[in-house]
């Protein structure tokens, strides 16, 4: 019953001693991983906040039908249901004045308090129509014309060239995030691979003795895999810390500029859950790199 616990304690203790025997190599590995993860985190953070700005400014909604004040709720719901049946429409939803005011307040960020006391009734209700990817722009214009003729609709707004450029920017940032993720994954695993390889060579005699006394593969490889996980998680945690410090320093200026240009300046850092996932991602890369290295060199 206690044997697995003893094995785990040995793996952690031996892995820690192995790292302490070559601190310069470990620091170099952690620092290099941190730089790689920092680049990835910066791209993903920019992409995430760009999505928020696009949503706050309404560029993610190709067509918005503003409703008259006395629009029949049943007729509005029937219109939404009909729109959802169209193959060119990805989604359609009704937005109440209360929801519109809340979105506007969130989009203004710290300046949202300027709207305190404003009655939701000053904003019109609306129907937001999201078109399916690849839909012909002519369909959007034709649909807007048909909606404009409905008695419950006061005005229809169609996103123009700015929306297209915004979506192109998001697509580019998304592609960069994906490409950076792949490159960072390979780079981190290569760094851990090289570090673990040096550790295996330095402790080759110890590995041979463990095999002679009946040590299992898991028992022999465990300390090296633990080292890789620690390197990856520490590198990712360091990257998150540096990224947060940089974000905290520049985001007030960026928010002020976005508020002036887009009326949507609320920027946000990663949530605690996302930070945890980022560190877990770094640990996973370290684990994979270490397992590959120890399987190749410890068994050679």
ABEGO torsion letter per residue (X at the ends): XAAAAAAAAAAAAAAAAAAAABAAAAAAAAAAAAAAAAAAAAAAAAAAAAAAAAAAAGAABABBBBBBAABBAAAAAAAAAAAAABAABABBBBBBAAAAAAAAAAAAEAAAAAABGBBAAABBBBBBBBBBBGBBAAAAAAAAAAAAABAABABBBBBBAAAAAAAAAAAAAAAAAAAAAAAAAAAAAAAAAAAAAAAAAAAAAAAAAAAAAGBBAAAAAAAAAAAAAAAAAAAAAAAAAAAAAAAAAAAAAAAAAAAAAAGBABBBBBBAAAAAAAAAAAAAAAAAAAAAAAAAAAAX
